[in-house]
Amino acid sequence: MPKIETYRKRAKQIVRWHRESNYSVGGKVRQLARFRALTDAEVLAMPMPLTLAQEIVAAEAGFANWATLRASLDGMPQERTNEEGLPALRPAVPILFVRSVAEAAEFYASRLGFGIDFLHGHPAFYGSVSRGGACLHLRHVHEPYFAAFAEREEGLILATVEVSNVKALFAEFRGRGVEFAQPLQRQAWGGLDFHVRDPAGNVISFVAYEVPAET
């Protein structure tokens, strides 16, 4: 059964991870509503006092704040919920396997307009790129197995990004000289999408699900 000392150690661990520029701290900080819009890079650039780390630990354990956690009789973690009392899930982050994290990050930045949140390691073995509400993580592998499957299996998509104006984004990418694995196309299920293949062979779909029928 977790005790208050266990939670203290967890808070100190978050402070240490932040000091070591561990990208995983970003996800923990974004559990707090006021930091939800920060990127991993912005989280690592901000201060990380112990009081903030304790607040994060309390939120993870299902308590309103550190004081409430300390006052609890048993200290048992509770499942975090939203206003309706249901578990609150956040957007999933695809992890793409790439041969070169730096090369892949440069592609997403220079060709697709993403920002580079961080590159971890020298040379980089893990990284993150994001644009708007879309975030992709990049992980180094010697051989990107899923990309090899994608070359053989038509239509195998490694990540899907929903776009408010997919036509405008397609025009932007075309202006940047991006090569498309699939051009802009209306699907039988009613959506409109196009596909881009990154340097490692990962196919990314950019899609608008609700598109008015053309007359």
N, C-alpha and C positions, 0 to 999 in steps of 0.2 A: 504494500500500500504506500503510495507516494507521500512523503512528509515534506514540510516546508523547506528543509535543507536540500531535498532533491530539486525543488523548484528554484532555489537560490543558485544551485550549481548549473541548472539549465540557463538561467539568466546570464551568468558569468560566461557560459559557453557561447551565447549569442554575441556578447561583447567581444570575445576573443575571435570568433569567426569574422565579425565585422572588421576588426583590426587586421586580420589576415586576408581581407578582400575576398572572402568566400561568397560566391554569387548566390548561394542558397539563402542568405540573410534577406535578400529582396522579397522573397515569397512570405517570409515571416513578418516583415514590417508591413507589407500590404494587407495583412489581416486586420490592421487598424484602419478604420474608415478614413481618417484624415490623410493617410499616406497611400491610399489605394491607387492613385494615378501615377505614382513614382515608378521610374524604370529601375532596374537593378543597379545601373551605374549611378543614378541619383541617390539611391539608398546608401551605396558604399561611400559616396562623397559627403553625406551628412554626418553629424555627430551621433554617437551611439552611447549615451550615458547609461549607467546601470539601471536607473529608474525606468527608462524606455524599454530596456530589455525585460525588466520585470513585468511591465505592462503587457508586453507581447506574450510572455509565458502565462500570465493570468488569462489572457484571451484564448490561448491555445487550450487551456484547461477548462474553459467554459465559465470563467468568472468575469464580473464587470470590471474589476481592477485588482491591483496587488493587495490592497487592504482587505478586500472581500475574501480573496484567496487565503490570506493569513488568518482571517477570522473564522474560516470554515472549520468545522469540527474534525472532519476526516481527511480533507485535502484531496479527495478523490476527483480525478478529472471528469468533466461533464462534456457532452457533445455540444459544440457550438451550434447555435440556431439563429435563424433570422426572425423578423418580427412576427411571422405566422407560426413560429415554433417548429419550423422544418429545417433540416440541415441545409446550410447555405453553401452551394458549390460555386467555385470561381471558374473562369474560362480555362480550358486545358491548354497546355503549351506543348506543341509537337517538338520532338527531338529528332533532328535529321542527322543521319550518319554521313560524314563527308571525309574525303581523303586529306583535305587541307582546310582547317577552320578559317585561317586568315584569308585564303583565296575565296572561300564561300562567302564570308562576311563582306569582302570587297565587292563581290558580284551583287549581293543583295543591296548594298549601299549605293554603288555607282550606277547599276542598271535598273534596279527596282525601287529606288528612293527610300529604302529602309535606313534607320539610324543604327549604328553599332553601339549596343549598350555596354558590352564588355568583351574582352578576350582574355581568357585565363590561361596562364602558363607561357613559357618561353622555350620552344615555340608554342603557340596556342593549341591546347587540346580540347578546349570547351569555350563556347561563346554564345552570345545572344544578340539578335537583331530585332528591331521592332519598327512598326509604322502604324500610327494611330493606335487602335486597340488590338492590332495583330502582333504577336510575338512568336518568334521561332528560335529554338535553341539548336546549336550546332555542336556535334560531338565528333571528335576525330576517331576514325577506324582505319585500319590498313586496307580494308576492302569493304565498300558500302554495299552489303548484301541486298538490301531492299531495292537499291537503285538497279542492281543487276536483274532482279525480278521485274522491275518496271520496264526494262528494255524488252523483255520477252512477253510480258503480259500487257496487252493494250488496255489502257484505261486505268492502270494501277496508280492511284494518287496517294502521295505521302502526307499531304496537308491540304486543307481547304480553308480559304480565307473569304469570308462574306464581305461584299463591297456594296456601298450604297449606290454608286454610279459606275457600274462595271464597264460601260461603253467608254466613259471618259478615261478610266484607268488603262483600258486596252489601247486607246489612242496615245496616251502618255508613254506607255511602254514601247509602242511601235515607233514613236518619235525618238526614243532612246536607242533604237536599233536592236531591241530584244528579239531573239528568235523564239517562236512559239511552238510548243509541242502540240498544241491544238489552238487554232484561231478562234475568235469569238463565234460562239455557236449556241443556238437555242436548242435545249434538250427536250426530249419527249415528255419529261415530267414538268415542263413549263419554265424551268430556270434558264438563265443565260450565263455562260461561263467561257473562260479560256484558260489554257494551261501553259505554264512556263517550266522548263527543265533547268535546274541549276548545274554548275560545273561537275558535281558529283553524280548527276543523273536523277536526282530527286525531282519528281513532278509535283508542282504546286498548282492547285486550282483556285482561281479567283472568280467568284460567283455572286450573282444576284438571284435570290430565290423567288422574289415576287416581281416579275417584269410584266408590264401591260402588253397584251398581244398587239402586234403591229398590224395596222390596217392597210 
